[in-house]
């Protein structure tokens, strides 16, 4: 589509625009500061957050620049010169991120001792130098205008969204993400797995943490931040900023790539994507979704290039983006790779471009190539390239039949009883249907922005009503969106909203096109005879954009305040009750990130070390001696988590024996295996009780029982040094 001549919106000096952007960001950060604080304290917290963004956010930016330098060196001869400069640069960044993660996987798996700054700072520094050298001509030609027209005020809205991201990314992991229990995944998986790699000095599958067998492209980059900063706790803030920075790249990719031919659409779509509450919320956490979002945007934009020119190179870079996404998480195969390749295939068939079928195959082959390092790693470790998936086809590796069944039942689309089924367990009175989940988790989710979703849906209706007014890419976007929703609805357990955040790029791109068409209307369609005094649709389109962004920002700000007011299930100060030199064994508790180095634990799907000892027939004295030989000094029991897991996924019967009787009879929690260890000298050291409190599960609902959330036991050989200091801001 050719750019439409723009009418003046008035102009702003560069300094005035910068002041507005900075003011909006600071005002938002002050507004979402913890309630009850004086304004002066709120301003100080905002300044601290901005300082943190300069330090750890700066490190994240350095990694992205280095990735771009290495990536462009690798693919510069393949990148089509006809593609927009921004798309080529950001694609090089995406390829470079995959290259850094894969290099770490290969080198650190094979050669222990490489996880330190002496090895990786030169790699990152070399990438920055390469980026500066390769981009010098573009940087010399780049300049900031002295004045901007009124359309630049859209970046004030984006700045407010960025402020919400920064205000959470500078917080200690576990302090944010509580609204939907996402802190659990961060502390059990996304940060804990690279932390264990760092502590061990090498990358190797962890038999006690099933998530270490997932594709870990994002987590390996978090490991890189830990190496560059000199430790897991030192690098965890940069990890959070790195994750959110990929959302920034996704927004930048939308705007900078589309602006050459569809500037109005580019601006509208970028603002809608940047202010999406789900995007802002997830960007504050060290997770993986923003990496998926970035690669999906790259794939969609390269699909646009391929539709305009069905060249091999364009198809190969569609595949490269899809492979980068699959290297982050298995889910991307169904929610990104399959829909985009299916859209390419449909376009080739409808246009009767038979060579396009080969392009689809080539794109799929490139995607598989970039995905393959993680498949090879799993094949060598378990014999199953996609472990823990498809265990009935490729084998269950080191898992027992019970662990395998627990995983399969716990992740099946249909609800299943926990494995094993605890005493007195009853199925919920009402299990939501797929349609109910669809409405609740997508249609009725304000996390996606009601106005944005409405405009995107209205665009689909317009496309069906008048196909000639829309380009082939728009129909591909609609097809990708439909397939994403279908895969999400058919195959995911309870249809989590977090998974379908990947639908927002197609939604925002479609909504941006609808608003752009409205903005370009020359005359009032409700008064056909009226003489136009300029583009009539500019005002209503701008009003709709501001309304959508305002709804998004208000929702995101309210969620940020609510999220920050919640208390994580295990707080670092509680763990500080352990003395220096402690090495605990965790039962129930899986959020191991803040526990000391060498902590023994297992996820709900893996064999707990204590339960495994009992299953092997060891007696209490033998277990005590074995724990002493392993250096275990404490046993930490999270009673609430045992009850929750046993009533959902399932939990080892050895570690739940008699626990449900205690709950039903109003007694304090107790386990026979712990009683046996008490006979060997183990004693209770600390107990933590929440302020509200009795455990309620589907299996038992005790009345008038105040259970401790966490109990710490110690052995006679426990060190007695002062409490270990924990990471803090």
C-alpha positions, 0 to 999 in steps of 0.5 A: 500500500502506498503511503497516504499524504499526511496532514499537519498535526502541529509540531513539537520541538525535540526537547518538548517531546523528550520532556513529555515522554520522560514525564509520562514514564516518571508519572507512571512509575510514581503512580504504581509505587507501593500504596501508602508511600509518600510521594517523595519516597515514590519518586525515589523508588522511580529514580532507583528503578531508572538507575537499575534500568541503566545498569542491568537494562544496559547489560541486556542492551549490550547482549542484544547489540552483540547478538546483532553483530554476530548474527549479521556476520553470519547471515549478511550474504543471505539477507535480501537487500530488498527487505527493510533495513530494520527487518534485516537488522532485527533478524540478525539480532534474532539469529545472533541470540540463537547463535549465542544460546547454541554456542553456550549449549555446545561449548559448556556441555562439552567443556566444564569451566567455561561459565565465567566472565573471562570467557564470555565478556570477550565474546559479547565485546566482540559482537558489539565491535562487529555491530558497530563496524557493520552498522557504521554507515547507517549510524552516520546517516541516522539523525533525530529531527529537530521537530516532530509532528503530533503523531509522535505523541503516540510514543508518550503512550509507549513510554508509559508502558515501558515505565510499567515494565521497568518498575517491575523488572527492577524488583527481585524475582519472586516479588512480581508475578504473584498475580497468576503464580508465575513467580513459581515458574520463575523460581523453579524453572526459568532462573533455577535451571541456569542457576544450577548450571552456573553452580555446577560449571557446566550444562547438563540435564537435571534428573530432578528438574524435568524442565531442564529437558525443555528447549532452553534458548532463553534460559541459556541467555539468562545463564549468559547474564549470570556469567557476565555479572559474576553470579546467579543473583547478580545476573537475575535482574539483567535476565529480567530486563533481557526478557522484557527487551525482546518485547521492545524489539518486537514493537520496534520491528513492527513499527520500523518495518511497516513504516516505509509503506504503511506508516499509519498502520505501523504506528497504530499496531506498535502502540497497541502491542506495546500497551497490551497488559499481558505483554507488560505483565510478562515482560517484567518476569524472567520467563520466555514469552517475550522471546516467543513474541519477538520471533513470531513478529519476525516470522510474520514480517518475513511472511509479508516479504515472501508474499510480496516476492516469493524468493527463496531467501525470504522463505528461509528467513521465515523458517529461521524465525520459526526455528528461533522460536522453537528453540525457546519452548516446545509450545512454539511448534504448535502455536507459532511454527505450524500456523505460519507454515500452514499460512504459507502453504495455503497462500502458495496453493491459492496462488498456484505458486507450485514453487512456493510448496518447495519454499514451505518445505525449505522454511520448515527445514531451516526451522528444524535445523535451528530447533535440532540442538535441543533435540540432539541434547535430549536424544543423547540424555534420554533417548527421546528427542522431545522428552518429556513429551511423546514418551509413549513413542520415544520412551520415558528415559529415566522416569518411572511409570508413575512419573510419566503417567503423572506428567501425561495426566497433568498436561492432557487437555482433559481433566484427570485425577492426580497420580496417585489419587490421594485419600478422599480426593473428589473431582471438582463439582464443575469442570469448565468446558473448553468453550467456557475456558475460551471465553474466560481466558481469551474473550473476557480477559482484560489482559489482552485489552477489550478495545484492541480485541474488539477492533481486531475481531471487527477487522476479521468481519470486514475482511470477510465482508469485502475481501478486495480491500485487504491484502494477502498478508492480512488474510494470512494474519487472520489464518495464523490467529485462527490456528493459534486459537484452535491449537490452544483450545484443543491441546492445552491444559485448561487453556492458560491465558499466558500461552495465547498471548502469542495471538496478540501480534496478529490481533494488533496488526489486524487492528492497526490495519483497520484503524489505518483504513479509518484514518485514511477515510477522506469523507464522512461516510455518514454524510456522503454529500459533505465536502471534506476538510481533510482526512475525516477519519483521522480523528475517530481513528486517533480517538480509538487508538487513545481509548484502546491504549488508555484501557490497556495502561489502566488495566496494566497499572492496576495489575502491577499494583495488585501484583506488588501487594501480594506476598510470594509463597516463600520469601528470601527472608524466610530462607535466611533462617538457614545458617551459613553453609546449610544444604537443605533437602526440600519436600513439597517446596520447589521454588529452589532459586533462593535456597543455598547452592547444592540444595536437594529438591525435585519437581512434582514429576521427578523422584524426590531424593528422600522418597527415593531412599525409602523406595530403595528400602533404606532404614532410618539410620541408613537414610540419616547416614546417606543424608549426612554423606550428601552434606544435607544439613536441613529438611525444609517442608512446605505443607501447603505445597504438598497438599496442593500438588497431591490434589492436582498433579499428584505427589509421592505417597511416601511424602503424603502418608497420613497427611490427609488424616491430619487435615481431616482430624484437625491435627498439625501436619506430620509424616511418618518418614519425618518421625523416623528421622527425628529418631535419628536426632533431627529436630525442628528449627523454624516454623513459618505460619501465614496470617490467613491460614488453613490448607484447603484442597480438593481432597480435604477441607479442615476447619479451625486448623492453622497449619504452618506453611513452612517447617525447617528441621535440622540435624545434629551436624548442622552448622551453627554459623550466623544466618546466611545473607540472601540477595537483596536490592 
